Amino acid sequence: MKVKYDKEADAAFIRMSDKKPSGAVEIIEGVFFTRLRKNEIVAIEILDAAKKIPISTLYKLELPKTAA
């Protein structure tokens, strides 16, 4: 997974796959899922990111604990 934040544009881009996307779907205003034809999400783009998420958490990844 690759995470980028453009401070000038206030845009965050989270890429989860190197596969070439076929398009994007805006799920709420300024938040896009980039996807493959078979609806597999390959990236998330967030415009006006600082207004929507705490930017300091953008580079942190937490995984839920799984049962052993």
PQR file with spaces between the fields and no chain letter, atoms N, CA, C, O and H, PARSE charges and radii, in Angstrom:
ATOM       1  N    MET     1       0.854   -1.168    0.000 -0.4000 1.5000
ATOM       2  CA   MET     1       0.000    0.000    0.000 -0.0000 2.0000
ATOM       3  C    MET     1       0.901    1.232    0.000  0.5500 1.7000
ATOM       4  O    MET     1       1.902    1.286    0.714 -0.5500 1.4000
ATOM       5  N    LYS     2       0.530    2.216   -0.810 -0.4000 1.5000
ATOM       6  CA   LYS     2       1.269    3.470   -0.883 -0.0000 2.0000
ATOM       7  C    LYS     2       0.321    4.606   -0.537  0.5500 1.7000
ATOM       8  O    LYS     2      -0.817    4.649   -1.004 -0.5500 1.4000
ATOM       9  H    LYS     2      -0.284    2.172   -1.390  0.4000 1.0000
ATOM      10  N    VAL     3       0.808    5.529    0.292 -0.4000 1.5000
ATOM      11  CA   VAL     3       0.009    6.669    0.712 -0.0000 2.0000
ATOM      12  C    VAL     3       0.754    7.938    0.337  0.5500 1.7000
ATOM      13  O    VAL     3       1.937    8.095    0.639 -0.5500 1.4000
ATOM      14  H    VAL     3       1.733    5.494    0.672  0.4000 1.0000
ATOM      15  N    LYS     4       0.045    8.840   -0.325 -0.4000 1.5000
ATOM      16  CA   LYS     4       0.630   10.131   -0.685 -0.0000 2.0000
ATOM      17  C    LYS     4      -0.329   11.240   -0.272  0.5500 1.7000
ATOM      18  O    LYS     4      -1.548   11.081   -0.327 -0.5500 1.4000
ATOM      19  H    LYS     4      -0.916    8.713   -0.571  0.4000 1.0000
ATOM      20  N    TYR     5       0.241   12.356    0.138 -0.4000 1.5000
ATOM      21  CA   TYR     5      -0.570   13.529    0.460 -0.0000 2.0000
ATOM      22  C    TYR     5       0.066   14.731   -0.199  0.5500 1.7000
ATOM      23  O    TYR     5       1.252   14.997   -0.002 -0.5500 1.4000
ATOM      24  H    TYR     5       1.232   12.486    0.183  0.4000 1.0000
ATOM      25  N    ASP     6      -0.709   15.456   -0.978 -0.4000 1.5000
ATOM      26  CA   ASP     6      -0.266   16.680   -1.637 -0.0000 2.0000
ATOM      27  C    ASP     6      -0.834   17.844   -0.848  0.5500 1.7000
ATOM      28  O    ASP     6      -2.024   18.146   -0.933 -0.5500 1.4000
ATOM      29  H    ASP     6      -1.672   15.240   -1.138  0.4000 1.0000
ATOM      30  N    LYS     7       0.033   18.499   -0.074 -0.4000 1.5000
ATOM      31  CA   LYS     7      -0.420   19.586    0.812 -0.0000 2.0000
ATOM      32  C    LYS     7      -0.990   20.758    0.010  0.5500 1.7000
ATOM      33  O    LYS     7      -1.989   21.360    0.402 -0.5500 1.4000
ATOM      34  H    LYS     7       1.000   18.253   -0.005  0.4000 1.0000
ATOM      35  N    GLU     8      -0.344   21.077   -1.117 -0.4000 1.5000
ATOM      36  CA   GLU     8      -0.811   22.197   -1.937 -0.0000 2.0000
ATOM      37  C    GLU     8      -2.224   21.966   -2.460  0.5500 1.7000
ATOM      38  O    GLU     8      -3.056   22.873   -2.435 -0.5500 1.4000
ATOM      39  H    GLU     8       0.468   20.588   -1.436  0.4000 1.0000
ATOM      40  N    ALA     9      -2.489   20.765   -2.928 -0.4000 1.5000
ATOM      41  CA   ALA     9      -3.809   20.417   -3.468 -0.0000 2.0000
ATOM      42  C    ALA     9      -4.763   19.949   -2.383  0.5500 1.7000
ATOM      43  O    ALA     9      -5.965   19.832   -2.620 -0.5500 1.4000
ATOM      44  H    ALA     9      -1.812   20.029   -2.948  0.4000 1.0000
ATOM      45  N    ASP    10      -4.233   19.680   -1.185 -0.4000 1.5000
ATOM      46  CA   ASP    10      -4.997   19.092   -0.076 -0.0000 2.0000
ATOM      47  C    ASP    10      -5.725   17.835   -0.545  0.5500 1.7000
ATOM      48  O    ASP    10      -6.934   17.681   -0.375 -0.5500 1.4000
ATOM      49  H    ASP    10      -3.257   19.775   -0.992  0.4000 1.0000
ATOM      50  N    ALA    11      -4.928   16.940   -1.145 -0.4000 1.5000
ATOM      51  CA   ALA    11      -5.479   15.690   -1.678 -0.0000 2.0000
ATOM      52  C    ALA    11      -4.656   14.510   -1.166  0.5500 1.7000
ATOM      53  O    ALA    11      -3.426   14.539   -1.178 -0.5500 1.4000
ATOM      54  H    ALA    11      -3.946   17.066   -1.283  0.4000 1.0000
ATOM      55  N    ALA    12      -5.356   13.478   -0.719 -0.4000 1.5000
ATOM      56  CA   ALA    12      -4.713   12.248   -0.265 -0.0000 2.0000
ATOM      57  C    ALA    12      -5.000   11.158   -1.283  0.5500 1.7000
ATOM      58  O    ALA    12      -6.087   11.090   -1.857 -0.5500 1.4000
ATOM      59  H    ALA    12      -6.356   13.455   -0.709  0.4000 1.0000
ATOM      60  N    PHE    13      -4.003   10.306   -1.496 -0.4000 1.5000
ATOM      61  CA   PHE    13      -4.154    9.212   -2.437 -0.0000 2.0000
ATOM      62  C    PHE    13      -3.613    7.951   -1.786  0.5500 1.7000
ATOM      63  O    PHE    13      -2.440    7.889   -1.419 -0.5500 1.4000
ATOM      64  H    PHE    13      -3.120   10.361   -1.030  0.4000 1.0000
ATOM      65  N    ILE    14      -4.460    6.955   -1.642 -0.4000 1.5000
ATOM      66  CA   ILE    14      -4.094    5.689   -1.018 -0.0000 2.0000
ATOM      67  C    ILE    14      -4.212    4.612   -2.082  0.5500 1.7000
ATOM      68  O    ILE    14      -5.306    4.304   -2.556 -0.5500 1.4000
ATOM      69  H    ILE    14      -5.413    7.005   -1.940  0.4000 1.0000
ATOM      70  N    ARG    15      -3.072    4.047   -2.450 -0.4000 1.5000
ATOM      71  CA   ARG    15      -3.040    3.031   -3.517 -0.0000 2.0000
ATOM      72  C    ARG    15      -2.821    1.664   -2.883  0.5500 1.7000
ATOM      73  O    ARG    15      -1.864    1.461   -2.136 -0.5500 1.4000
ATOM      74  H    ARG    15      -2.184    4.298   -2.065  0.4000 1.0000
ATOM      75  N    MET    16      -3.711    0.735   -3.185 -0.4000 1.5000
ATOM      76  CA   MET    16      -3.660   -0.594   -2.588 -0.0000 2.0000
ATOM      77  C    MET    16      -3.219   -1.669   -3.560  0.5500 1.7000
ATOM      78  O    MET    16      -3.005   -2.816   -3.167 -0.5500 1.4000
ATOM      79  H    MET    16      -4.489    0.900   -3.791  0.4000 1.0000
ATOM      80  N    SER    17      -3.081   -1.306   -4.833 -0.4000 1.5000
ATOM      81  CA   SER    17      -2.710   -2.279   -5.856 -0.0000 2.0000
ATOM      82  C    SER    17      -2.006   -1.562   -7.002  0.5500 1.7000
ATOM      83  O    SER    17      -2.261   -0.385   -7.259 -0.5500 1.4000
ATOM      84  H    SER    17      -3.254   -0.374   -5.152  0.4000 1.0000
ATOM      85  N    ASP    18      -1.122   -2.275   -7.684 -0.4000 1.5000
ATOM      86  CA   ASP    18      -0.456   -1.716   -8.859 -0.0000 2.0000
ATOM      87  C    ASP    18      -1.217   -2.012  -10.148  0.5500 1.7000
ATOM      88  O    ASP    18      -0.756   -1.674  -11.237 -0.5500 1.4000
ATOM      89  H    ASP    18      -0.915   -3.231   -7.476  0.4000 1.0000
ATOM      90  N    LYS    19      -2.378   -2.641  -10.022 -0.4000 1.5000
ATOM      91  CA   LYS    19      -3.191   -2.940  -11.200 -0.0000 2.0000
ATOM      92  C    LYS    19      -3.700   -1.642  -11.817  0.5500 1.7000
ATOM      93  O    LYS    19      -3.966   -0.666  -11.115 -0.5500 1.4000
ATOM      94  H    LYS    19      -2.753   -2.915   -9.137  0.4000 1.0000
ATOM      95  N    LYS    20      -3.831   -1.647  -13.138 -0.4000 1.5000
ATOM      96  CA   LYS    20      -4.276   -0.447  -13.856 -0.0000 2.0000
ATOM      97  C    LYS    20      -5.794   -0.313  -13.729  0.5500 1.7000
ATOM      98  O    LYS    20      -6.528   -1.205  -14.153 -0.5500 1.4000
ATOM      99  H    LYS    20      -3.615   -2.440  -13.709  0.4000 1.0000
ATOM     100  N    PRO    21      -6.272    0.795  -13.147 -0.5600 1.5000
ATOM     101  CA   PRO    21      -7.716    0.964  -12.966  0.2800 2.0000
ATOM     102  C    PRO    21      -8.437    1.261  -14.276  0.5500 1.7000
ATOM     103  O    PRO    21      -7.842    1.723  -15.249 -0.5500 1.4000
ATOM     104  N    SER    22      -9.735    0.981  -14.269 -0.4000 1.5000
ATOM     105  CA   SER    22     -10.545    1.260  -15.457 -0.0000 2.0000
ATOM     106  C    SER    22     -11.428    2.486  -15.256  0.5500 1.7000
ATOM     107  O    SER    22     -12.022    2.979  -16.215 -0.5500 1.4000
ATOM     108  H    SER    22     -10.218    0.606  -13.478  0.4000 1.0000
ATOM     109  N    GLY    23     -11.523    2.977  -14.042 -0.4000 1.5000
ATOM     110  CA   GLY    23     -12.351    4.135  -13.795 -0.0000 2.0000
ATOM     111  C    GLY    23     -12.437    4.448  -12.312  0.5500 1.7000
ATOM     112  O    GLY    23     -11.801    3.796  -11.484 -0.5500 1.4000
ATOM     113  H    GLY    23     -11.040    2.576  -13.263  0.4000 1.0000
ATOM     114  N    ALA    24     -13.229    5.451  -11.994 -0.4000 1.5000
ATOM     115  CA   ALA    24     -13.394    5.868  -10.603 -0.0000 2.0000
ATOM     116  C    ALA    24     -14.861    6.153  -10.330  0.5500 1.7000
ATOM     117  O    ALA    24     -15.622    6.519  -11.226 -0.5500 1.4000
ATOM     118  H    ALA    24     -13.746    5.981  -12.666  0.4000 1.0000
ATOM     119  N    VAL    25     -15.235    5.976   -9.074 -0.4000 1.5000
ATOM     120  CA   VAL    25     -16.600    6.243   -8.645 -0.0000 2.0000
ATOM     121  C    VAL    25     -16.525    7.174   -7.441  0.5500 1.7000
ATOM     122  O    VAL    25     -15.809    6.892   -6.480 -0.5500 1.4000
ATOM     123  H    VAL    25     -14.617    5.679   -8.346  0.4000 1.0000
ATOM     124  N    GLU    26     -17.257    8.274   -7.491 -0.4000 1.5000
ATOM     125  CA   GLU    26     -17.315    9.190   -6.355 -0.0000 2.0000
ATOM     126  C    GLU    26     -18.345    8.635   -5.370  0.5500 1.7000
ATOM     127  O    GLU    26     -19.533    8.563   -5.684 -0.5500 1.4000
ATOM     128  H    GLU    26     -17.839    8.502   -8.271  0.4000 1.0000
ATOM     129  N    ILE    27     -17.884    8.243   -4.174 -0.4000 1.5000
ATOM     130  CA   ILE    27     -18.804    7.630   -3.210 -0.0000 2.0000
ATOM     131  C    ILE    27     -19.491    8.660   -2.327  0.5500 1.7000
ATOM     132  O    ILE    27     -20.654    8.492   -1.963 -0.5500 1.4000
ATOM     133  H    ILE    27     -16.918    8.302   -3.919  0.4000 1.0000
ATOM     134  N    ILE    28     -18.785    9.712   -1.986 -0.4000 1.5000
ATOM     135  CA   ILE    28     -19.370   10.904   -1.368 -0.0000 2.0000
ATOM     136  C    ILE    28     -18.603   12.077   -1.952  0.5500 1.7000
ATOM     137  O    ILE    28     -17.568   11.870   -2.586 -0.5500 1.4000
ATOM     138  H    ILE    28     -17.840    9.849   -2.282  0.4000 1.0000
ATOM     139  N    GLU    29     -19.067   13.278   -1.763 -0.4000 1.5000
ATOM     140  CA   GLU    29     -18.441   14.435   -2.388 -0.0000 2.0000
ATOM     141  C    GLU    29     -16.947   14.488   -2.060  0.5500 1.7000
ATOM     142  O    GLU    29     -16.562   14.589   -0.896 -0.5500 1.4000
ATOM     143  H    GLU    29     -19.907   13.447   -1.248  0.4000 1.0000
ATOM     144  N    GLY    30     -16.116   14.418   -3.095 -0.4000 1.5000
ATOM     145  CA   GLY    30     -14.678   14.544   -2.948 -0.0000 2.0000
ATOM     146  C    GLY    30     -13.951   13.280   -2.524  0.5500 1.7000
ATOM     147  O    GLY    30     -12.756   13.333   -2.236 -0.5500 1.4000
ATOM     148  H    GLY    30     -16.428   14.336   -4.042  0.4000 1.0000
ATOM     149  N    VAL    31     -14.639   12.146   -2.476 -0.4000 1.5000
ATOM     150  CA   VAL    31     -13.998   10.867   -2.136 -0.0000 2.0000
ATOM     151  C    VAL    31     -14.282    9.883   -3.261  0.5500 1.7000
ATOM     152  O    VAL    31     -15.435    9.574   -3.562 -0.5500 1.4000
ATOM     153  H    VAL    31     -15.610   12.103   -2.710  0.4000 1.0000
ATOM     154  N    PHE    32     -13.200    9.395   -3.878 -0.4000 1.5000
ATOM     155  CA   PHE    32     -13.321    8.536   -5.049 -0.0000 2.0000
ATOM     156  C    PHE    32     -12.689    7.177   -4.798  0.5500 1.7000
ATOM     157  O    PHE    32     -11.619    7.086   -4.196 -0.5500 1.4000
ATOM     158  H    PHE    32     -12.264    9.646   -3.633  0.4000 1.0000
ATOM     159  N    PHE    33     -13.344    6.130   -5.254 -0.4000 1.5000
ATOM     160  CA   PHE    33     -12.771    4.796   -5.310 -0.0000 2.0000
ATOM     161  C    PHE    33     -12.327    4.584   -6.749  0.5500 1.7000
ATOM     162  O    PHE    33     -13.139    4.680   -7.669 -0.5500 1.4000
ATOM     163  H    PHE    33     -14.214    6.204   -5.743  0.4000 1.0000
ATOM     164  N    THR    34     -11.049    4.298   -6.949 -0.4000 1.5000
ATOM     165  CA   THR    34     -10.537    3.940   -8.255 -0.0000 2.0000
ATOM     166  C    THR    34     -10.618    2.426   -8.333  0.5500 1.7000
ATOM     167  O    THR    34     -10.193    1.730   -7.411 -0.5500 1.4000
ATOM     168  H    THR    34     -10.390    4.221   -6.201  0.4000 1.0000
ATOM     169  N    ARG    35     -11.160    1.914   -9.428 -0.4000 1.5000
ATOM     170  CA   ARG    35     -11.481    0.485   -9.453 -0.0000 2.0000
ATOM     171  C    ARG    35     -11.163   -0.155  -10.779  0.5500 1.7000
ATOM     172  O    ARG    35     -10.926    0.510  -11.788 -0.5500 1.4000
ATOM     173  H    ARG    35     -11.505    2.479  -10.177  0.4000 1.0000
ATOM     174  N    LEU    36     -11.166   -1.482  -10.740 -0.4000 1.5000
ATOM     175  CA   LEU    36     -11.052   -2.283  -11.951 -0.0000 2.0000
ATOM     176  C    LEU    36     -12.455   -2.518  -12.502  0.5500 1.7000
ATOM     177  O    LEU    36     -13.441   -2.208  -11.834 -0.5500 1.4000
ATOM     178  H    LEU    36     -11.358   -2.022   -9.921  0.4000 1.0000
ATOM     179  N    ARG    37     -12.552   -3.049  -13.683 -0.4000 1.5000
ATOM     180  CA   ARG    37     -13.861   -3.343  -14.291 -0.0000 2.0000
ATOM     181  C    ARG    37     -14.701   -4.270  -13.425  0.5500 1.7000
ATOM     182  O    ARG    37     -15.927   -4.157  -13.398 -0.5500 1.4000
ATOM     183  H    ARG    37     -11.751   -3.300  -14.226  0.4000 1.0000
ATOM     184  N    LYS    38     -14.049   -5.181  -12.718 -0.4000 1.5000
ATOM     185  CA   LYS    38     -14.804   -6.128  -11.887 -0.0000 2.0000
ATOM     186  C    LYS    38     -15.057   -5.571  -10.477  0.5500 1.7000
ATOM     187  O    LYS    38     -15.288   -6.332   -9.537 -0.5500 1.4000
ATOM     188  H    LYS    38     -13.053   -5.272  -12.740  0.4000 1.0000
ATOM     189  N    ASN    39     -15.012   -4.247  -10.339 -0.4000 1.5000
ATOM     190  CA   ASN    39     -15.315   -3.526   -9.097 -0.0000 2.0000
ATOM     191  C    ASN    39     -14.336   -3.769   -7.961  0.5500 1.7000
ATOM     192  O    ASN    39     -14.670   -3.537   -6.799 -0.5500 1.4000
ATOM     193  H    ASN    39     -14.824   -3.629  -11.103  0.4000 1.0000
ATOM     194  N    GLU    40     -13.129   -4.233   -8.279 -0.4000 1.5000
ATOM     195  CA   GLU    40     -12.078   -4.357   -7.274 -0.0000 2.0000
ATOM     196  C    GLU    40     -11.476   -2.969   -7.051  0.5500 1.7000
ATOM     197  O    GLU    40     -11.047   -2.324   -8.007 -0.5500 1.4000
ATOM     198  H    GLU    40     -12.858   -4.422   -9.222  0.4000 1.0000
ATOM     199  N    ILE    41     -11.440   -2.509   -5.814 -0.4000 1.5000
ATOM     200  CA   ILE    41     -10.910   -1.182   -5.504 -0.0000 2.0000
ATOM     201  C    ILE    41      -9.389   -1.245   -5.485  0.5500 1.7000
ATOM     202  O    ILE    41      -8.802   -2.088   -4.807 -0.5500 1.4000
ATOM     203  H    ILE    41     -11.789   -3.033   -5.037  0.4000 1.0000
ATOM     204  N    VAL    42      -8.754   -0.344   -6.235 -0.4000 1.5000
ATOM     205  CA   VAL    42      -7.298   -0.305   -6.280 -0.0000 2.0000
ATOM     206  C    VAL    42      -6.729    0.938   -5.592  0.5500 1.7000
ATOM     207  O    VAL    42      -5.552    0.969   -5.231 -0.5500 1.4000
ATOM     208  H    VAL    42      -9.231    0.341   -6.786  0.4000 1.0000
ATOM     209  N    ALA    43      -7.574    1.967   -5.411 -0.4000 1.5000
ATOM     210  CA   ALA    43      -7.096    3.189   -4.767 -0.0000 2.0000
ATOM     211  C    ALA    43      -8.264    4.012   -4.240  0.5500 1.7000
ATOM     212  O    ALA    43      -9.410    3.850   -4.659 -0.5500 1.4000
ATOM     213  H    ALA    43      -8.530    1.942   -5.704  0.4000 1.0000
ATOM     214  N    ILE    44      -7.936    4.897   -3.313 -0.4000 1.5000
ATOM     215  CA   ILE    44      -8.912    5.849   -2.767 -0.0000 2.0000
ATOM     216  C    ILE    44      -8.287    7.232   -2.875  0.5500 1.7000
ATOM     217  O    ILE    44      -7.141    7.427   -2.471 -0.5500 1.4000
ATOM     218  H    ILE    44      -7.005    5.030   -2.973  0.4000 1.0000
ATOM     219  N    GLU    45      -9.019    8.180   -3.408 -0.4000 1.5000
ATOM     220  CA   GLU    45      -8.559    9.562   -3.491 -0.0000 2.0000
ATOM     221  C    GLU    45      -9.503   10.427   -2.680  0.5500 1.7000
ATOM     222  O    GLU    45     -10.723   10.316   -2.801 -0.5500 1.4000
ATOM     223  H    GLU    45      -9.950    8.022   -3.736  0.4000 1.0000
ATOM     224  N    ILE    46      -8.930   11.292   -1.850 -0.4000 1.5000
ATOM     225  CA   ILE    46      -9.727   12.159   -0.993 -0.0000 2.0000
ATOM     226  C    ILE    46      -9.331   13.601   -1.273  0.5500 1.7000
ATOM     227  O    ILE    46      -8.197   14.000   -1.010 -0.5500 1.4000
ATOM     228  H    ILE    46      -7.939   11.382   -1.752  0.4000 1.0000
ATOM     229  N    LEU    47     -10.264   14.383   -1.806 -0.4000 1.5000
ATOM     230  CA   LEU    47     -10.042   15.804   -2.059 -0.0000 2.0000
ATOM     231  C    LEU    47     -10.468   16.596   -0.819  0.5500 1.7000
ATOM     232  O    LEU    47     -11.328   16.148   -0.061 -0.5500 1.4000
ATOM     233  H    LEU    47     -11.186   14.060   -2.020  0.4000 1.0000
ATOM     234  N    ASP    48      -9.868   17.766   -0.615 -0.4000 1.5000
ATOM     235  CA   ASP    48     -10.097   18.545    0.614 -0.0000 2.0000
ATOM     236  C    ASP    48      -9.875   17.644    1.832  0.5500 1.7000
ATOM     237  O    ASP    48     -10.658   17.646    2.783 -0.5500 1.4000
ATOM     238  H    ASP    48      -9.170   18.130   -1.231  0.4000 1.0000
ATOM     239  N    ALA    49      -8.791   16.880    1.772 -0.4000 1.5000
ATOM     240  CA   ALA    49      -8.523   15.835    2.753 -0.0000 2.0000
ATOM     241  C    ALA    49      -8.428   16.356    4.184  0.5500 1.7000
ATOM     242  O    ALA    49      -8.937   15.713    5.102 -0.5500 1.4000
ATOM     243  H    ALA    49      -8.155   16.878    1.000  0.4000 1.0000
ATOM     244  N    ALA    50      -7.792   17.503    4.394 -0.4000 1.5000
ATOM     245  CA   ALA    50      -7.612   18.016    5.751 -0.0000 2.0000
ATOM     246  C    ALA    50      -8.948   18.348    6.420  0.5500 1.7000
ATOM     247  O    ALA    50      -9.034   18.400    7.647 -0.5500 1.4000
ATOM     248  H    ALA    50      -7.379   18.025    3.649  0.4000 1.0000
ATOM     249  N    LYS    51      -9.980   18.570    5.619 -0.4000 1.5000
ATOM     250  CA   LYS    51     -11.311   18.846    6.168 -0.0000 2.0000
ATOM     251  C    LYS    51     -12.064   17.553    6.496  0.5500 1.7000
ATOM     252  O    LYS    51     -13.051   17.574    7.231 -0.5500 1.4000
ATOM     253  H    LYS    51      -9.910   18.527    4.623  0.4000 1.0000
ATOM     254  N    LYS    52     -11.588   16.424    5.945 -0.4000 1.5000
ATOM     255  CA   LYS    52     -12.321   15.160    6.088 -0.0000 2.0000
ATOM     256  C    LYS    52     -11.657   14.164    7.033  0.5500 1.7000
ATOM     257  O    LYS    52     -12.339   13.373    7.685 -0.5500 1.4000
ATOM     258  H    LYS    52     -10.786   16.408    5.348  0.4000 1.0000
ATOM     259  N    ILE    53     -10.323   14.202    7.107 -0.4000 1.5000
ATOM     260  CA   ILE    53      -9.611   13.242    7.955 -0.0000 2.0000
ATOM     261  C    ILE    53      -8.455   13.947    8.659  0.5500 1.7000
ATOM     262  O    ILE    53      -7.941   14.944    8.152 -0.5500 1.4000
ATOM     263  H    ILE    53      -9.769   14.845    6.578  0.4000 1.0000
ATOM     264  N    PRO    54      -8.041   13.443    9.820 -0.5600 1.5000
ATOM     265  CA   PRO    54      -6.834   13.994   10.445  0.2800 2.0000
ATOM     266  C    PRO    54      -5.606   13.538    9.651  0.5500 1.7000
ATOM     267  O    PRO    54      -5.275   12.352    9.650 -0.5500 1.4000
ATOM     268  N    ILE    55      -4.942   14.456    8.989 -0.4000 1.5000
ATOM     269  CA   ILE    55      -3.828   14.133    8.096 -0.0000 2.0000
ATOM     270  C    ILE    55      -2.718   13.389    8.842  0.5500 1.7000
ATOM     271  O    ILE    55      -2.044   12.544    8.252 -0.5500 1.4000
ATOM     272  H    ILE    55      -5.211   15.420    8.990  0.4000 1.0000
ATOM     273  N    SER    56      -2.519   13.684   10.115 -0.4000 1.5000
ATOM     274  CA   SER    56      -1.456   13.018   10.872 -0.0000 2.0000
ATOM     275  C    SER    56      -1.679   11.512   10.980  0.5500 1.7000
ATOM     276  O    SER    56      -0.729   10.774   11.239 -0.5500 1.4000
ATOM     277  H    SER    56      -3.066   14.370   10.595  0.4000 1.0000
ATOM     278  N    THR    57      -2.899   11.042   10.789 -0.4000 1.5000
ATOM     279  CA   THR    57      -3.179    9.606   10.867 -0.0000 2.0000
ATOM     280  C    THR    57      -3.068    8.912    9.507  0.5500 1.7000
ATOM     281  O    THR    57      -3.198    7.691    9.420 -0.5500 1.4000
ATOM     282  H    THR    57      -3.671   11.641   10.578  0.4000 1.0000
ATOM     283  N    LEU    58      -2.833    9.668    8.477 -0.4000 1.5000
ATOM     284  CA   LEU    58      -2.822    9.132    7.120 -0.0000 2.0000
ATOM     285  C    LEU    58      -1.749    8.062    6.911  0.5500 1.7000
ATOM     286  O    LEU    58      -1.948    7.125    6.138 -0.5500 1.4000
ATOM     287  H    LEU    58      -2.727   10.660    8.548  0.4000 1.0000
ATOM     288  N    TYR    59      -0.632    8.197    7.586 -0.4000 1.5000
ATOM     289  CA   TYR    59       0.473    7.265    7.384 -0.0000 2.0000
ATOM     290  C    TYR    59       0.544    6.175    8.452  0.5500 1.7000
ATOM     291  O    TYR    59       1.537    5.453    8.538 -0.5500 1.4000
ATOM     292  H    TYR    59      -0.469    8.958    8.214  0.4000 1.0000
ATOM     293  N    LYS    60      -0.501    6.055    9.260 -0.4000 1.5000
ATOM     294  CA   LYS    60      -0.559    5.015   10.283 -0.0000 2.0000
ATOM     295  C    LYS    60      -1.516    3.931    9.821  0.5500 1.7000
ATOM     296  O    LYS    60      -2.568    4.218    9.249 -0.5500 1.4000
ATOM     297  H    LYS    60      -1.308    6.642    9.190  0.4000 1.0000
ATOM     298  N    LEU    61      -1.149    2.703   10.071 -0.4000 1.5000
ATOM     299  CA   LEU    61      -1.987    1.578    9.681 -0.0000 2.0000
ATOM     300  C    LEU    61      -2.237    0.719   10.899  0.5500 1.7000
ATOM     301  O    LEU    61      -1.298    0.283   11.565 -0.5500 1.4000
ATOM     302  H    LEU    61      -0.295    2.471   10.536  0.4000 1.0000
ATOM     303  N    GLU    62      -3.483    0.477   11.188 -0.4000 1.5000
ATOM     304  CA   GLU    62      -3.845   -0.392   12.282 -0.0000 2.0000
ATOM     305  C    GLU    62      -4.629   -1.566   11.727  0.5500 1.7000
ATOM     306  O    GLU    62      -5.570   -1.378   10.956 -0.5500 1.4000
ATOM     307  H    GLU    62      -4.246    0.831   10.648  0.4000 1.0000
ATOM     308  N    LEU    63      -4.251   -2.765   12.111 -0.4000 1.5000
ATOM     309  CA   LEU    63      -4.963   -3.947   11.706 -0.0000 2.0000
ATOM     310  C    LEU    63      -5.682   -4.515   12.915  0.5500 1.7000
ATOM     311  O    LEU    63      -5.113   -4.559   14.005 -0.5500 1.4000
ATOM     312  H    LEU    63      -3.487   -2.917   12.738  0.4000 1.0000
ATOM     313  N    PRO    64      -6.920   -4.952   12.743 -0.5600 1.5000
ATOM     314  CA   PRO    64      -7.633   -5.513   13.884  0.2800 2.0000
ATOM     315  C    PRO    64      -6.993   -6.817   14.339  0.5500 1.7000
ATOM     316  O    PRO    64      -6.429   -7.565   13.541 -0.5500 1.4000
ATOM     317  N    LYS    65      -7.093   -7.069   15.626 -0.4000 1.5000
ATOM     318  CA   LYS    65      -6.569   -8.320   16.159 -0.0000 2.0000
ATOM     319  C    LYS    65      -7.460   -9.448   15.667  0.5500 1.7000
ATOM     320  O    LYS    65      -8.682   -9.308   15.607 -0.5500 1.4000
ATOM     321  H    LYS    65      -7.551   -6.461   16.274  0.4000 1.0000
ATOM     322  N    THR    66      -6.843  -10.556   15.318 -0.4000 1.5000
ATOM     323  CA   THR    66      -7.605  -11.712   14.856 -0.0000 2.0000
ATOM     324  C    THR    66      -7.548  -12.793   15.924  0.5500 1.7000
ATOM     325  O    THR    66      -6.595  -12.880   16.699 -0.5500 1.4000
ATOM     326  H    THR    66      -5.851  -10.670   15.367  0.4000 1.0000
ATOM     327  N    ALA    67      -8.563  -13.594   15.943 -0.4000 1.5000
ATOM     328  CA   ALA    67      -8.603  -14.686   16.913 -0.0000 2.0000
ATOM     329  C    ALA    67      -7.548  -15.718   16.547  0.5500 1.7000
ATOM     330  O    ALA    67      -7.349  -16.028   15.372 -0.5500 1.4000
ATOM     331  H    ALA    67      -9.337  -13.524   15.313  0.4000 1.0000
ATOM     332  N    ALA    68      -6.884  -16.239   17.546 -0.4000 1.5000
ATOM     333  CA   ALA    68      -5.817  -17.238   17.310 -0.0000 2.0000
ATOM     334  C    ALA    68      -6.378  -18.615   17.117  0.5500 1.7000
ATOM     335  O    ALA    68      -5.623  -19.565   16.909 -0.5500 1.4000
ATOM     336  H    ALA    68      -7.045  -15.988   18.501  0.4000 1.0000
